Amino acid sequence: MATLHRDAANGIHRIEHAHVNMYLVEGGPGEYTLIDAGLPGVWPHLGRLLTEVGARPDQIAAVVLTHAH
């Protein structure tokens, strides 16, 4: 199960799943940036976690990858 940690910093939400972190960063109105995409096991949970912060998948304007596995 993926866990959402709201406001890890102002406007930045941490998504934790199986010792892997992703970050959802609030941008302009209705825009978000996803930092790292996690592993495939977290993707089914992503929609639920976005809903918890009032976001939708189509509001992710960018995905930033910091490294690869």
C-alpha positions as CSV (number, residue, x, y, z in Angstrom):
1,M,0.0,0.0,0.0
2,A,1.3,3.5,-0.9
3,T,1.2,6.2,1.8
4,L,0.7,9.9,1.2
5,H,2.6,12.3,3.5
6,R,0.9,15.7,2.9
7,D,3.0,18.8,3.0
8,A,6.4,17.3,3.5
9,A,7.2,20.9,2.8
10,N,4.8,23.7,1.8
11,G,3.1,22.5,-1.4
12,I,5.2,19.3,-1.7
13,H,3.6,15.9,-0.9
14,R,5.7,12.7,-0.5
15,I,4.3,9.4,-1.7
16,E,6.0,6.4,-0.1
17,H,5.8,2.8,-1.4
18,A,8.1,-0.1,-0.7
19,H,11.0,2.1,0.4
20,V,10.7,4.3,-2.7
21,N,9.7,7.9,-2.6
22,M,7.9,10.1,-5.1
23,Y,7.0,13.7,-4.7
24,L,4.0,15.7,-6.0
25,V,4.8,19.4,-6.2
26,E,2.0,21.9,-6.5
27,G,2.7,24.4,-9.3
28,G,0.3,27.0,-10.8
29,P,-3.5,26.6,-10.3
30,G,-4.4,23.0,-11.1
31,E,-0.8,22.0,-12.1
32,Y,1.4,19.5,-10.5
33,T,4.8,18.1,-11.1
34,L,5.6,14.5,-10.2
35,I,9.2,14.0,-9.1
36,D,10.3,10.4,-9.9
37,A,7.7,7.9,-11.1
38,G,8.3,5.2,-8.5
39,L,8.0,1.5,-9.4
40,P,5.1,0.0,-11.3
41,G,3.6,-1.3,-8.0
42,V,2.7,2.2,-6.9
43,W,0.9,3.2,-10.1
44,P,-2.4,1.6,-9.3
45,H,-2.4,3.7,-6.0
46,L,-1.5,7.0,-7.7
47,G,-5.0,8.0,-8.6
48,R,-6.3,7.5,-5.0
49,L,-3.3,9.5,-3.7
50,L,-3.9,12.3,-6.2
51,T,-7.5,12.5,-5.1
52,E,-6.4,12.9,-1.5
53,V,-4.7,16.2,-2.4
54,G,-7.5,17.3,-4.7
55,A,-5.6,16.5,-7.9
56,R,-6.4,14.5,-11.0
57,P,-3.9,12.6,-13.3
58,D,-4.5,15.0,-16.2
59,Q,-3.2,17.8,-14.0
60,I,0.3,16.4,-13.9
61,A,2.1,18.8,-16.2
62,A,5.5,17.2,-15.9
63,V,7.4,14.2,-14.6
64,V,11.0,14.7,-13.5
65,L,13.2,11.6,-13.2
66,T,16.2,12.0,-10.9
67,H,17.6,8.5,-11.5
68,A,16.8,5.1,-12.9
69,H,16.5,1.6,-11.5
